[in-house]
Amino acid sequence: MIDVKMQNGELALDTAGRFIDLGDRDARFRRALIAVTAKKGAFVYNRALGADYDALTGAADVRRKTEQIFNEALADYDDTAVTVTQTGEHTLVSIRVNGEARSEEVVRF
């Protein structure tokens, strides 16, 4: 899996003006982060992409419910899971892909 690097919200370019490719591992982590950041149904070309943030309304245990909806968003991704470490305006998570874990911040737009 190859993807293009993003930097400051835009496609990253090298000194020659070419796109900078991400390797397989980095691409998988980025796709997982996009899946948990996007609101389910908001992406026109793939309405199944994203997390069902509406399910958080009235949740008794917000951290546990957030982790559940994030893992549901990642259900189609092989060997990928998320653990929520902090909730709030900026949710902190640990994303695990093929046994490697990275800490990320999920910011809802």
C-alpha positions in Angstrom: 0.0 0.0 0.0 1.5 3.4 -1.1 0.0 6.8 -0.3 1.1 10.4 -0.4 2.4 12.2 2.6 0.3 15.1 4.1 1.9 18.0 5.8 0.0 20.9 7.4 -3.2 19.7 5.7 -1.7 19.7 2.2 0.1 17.2 0.0 3.8 17.2 0.8 6.3 17.9 -2.0 10.0 17.2 -2.3 12.5 19.9 -3.5 11.8 18.9 -7.1 8.0 19.4 -6.6 7.1 15.7 -6.6 4.7 14.2 -4.2 6.4 12.4 -1.2 5.2 8.8 -0.9 4.4 7.1 2.4 5.4 3.5 2.9 2.9 0.8 3.7 3.1 1.1 7.5 2.7 4.8 7.6 -0.2 4.7 5.1 -2.1 2.1 7.2 -1.7 4.3 10.3 -2.9 7.3 8.5 -5.9 5.5 7.0 -6.9 4.3 10.4 -6.6 7.8 11.9 -8.8 9.2 9.0 -11.4 6.5 9.7 -11.8 7.4 13.4 -11.6 11.1 12.7 -14.3 11.3 10.0 -17.9 11.4 11.0 -19.7 8.3 9.5 -21.6 9.3 6.4 -19.9 12.6 5.9 -17.5 11.5 3.1 -19.6 11.6 -0.2 -17.6 8.9 -2.0 -17.8 6.4 0.8 -20.7 6.9 3.2 -19.6 3.9 5.3 -16.2 5.6 6.2 -15.9 7.1 9.6 -17.1 6.8 13.2 -20.7 7.1 14.4 -20.2 10.1 16.6 -24.0 10.4 17.1 -23.9 7.2 19.2 -21.9 9.2 21.9 -25.0 11.3 22.8 -26.1 10.3 26.3 -23.4 7.7 26.7 -22.8 6.9 30.4 -19.1 5.9 29.8 -17.8 8.2 27.1 -14.4 6.7 26.9 -15.7 3.1 26.5 -18.3 4.2 24.0 -15.8 6.2 22.0 -13.5 3.2 21.9 -16.4 1.0 20.7 -17.4 3.3 17.8 -13.7 3.8 16.8 -13.2 0.0 16.6 -16.4 -0.3 14.6 -15.0 2.2 12.2 -11.9 0.1 11.8 -13.7 -3.3 11.5 -12.8 -3.6 7.8 -9.1 -2.9 8.4 -6.9 -6.0 8.9 -5.2 -6.3 12.2 -6.0 -2.8 13.2 -7.5 -1.6 16.6 -7.7 1.4 18.8 -7.5 2.0 22.5 -8.8 5.4 23.8 -6.6 6.8 26.5 -8.3 10.2 27.0 -11.6 11.7 25.9 -12.7 15.3 25.5 -12.4 17.9 22.7 -9.2 16.2 21.6 -9.4 12.5 22.1 -6.1 10.7 22.6 -5.8 7.1 21.3 -3.3 4.4 20.7 -3.7 2.9 17.2 -2.3 -0.6 16.7 -1.6 -1.9 13.2 0.0 -5.3 12.7 1.3 -5.3 16.3 2.9 -1.8 16.2 1.2 0.9 18.3 1.3 4.7 17.8 -0.2 7.4 20.0 -2.4 9.9 18.1 -4.7 12.8 18.8 -8.2 12.6 17.2 -9.6 16.0 16.4 -13.2 16.1 15.2 -13.8 18.6 12.4 
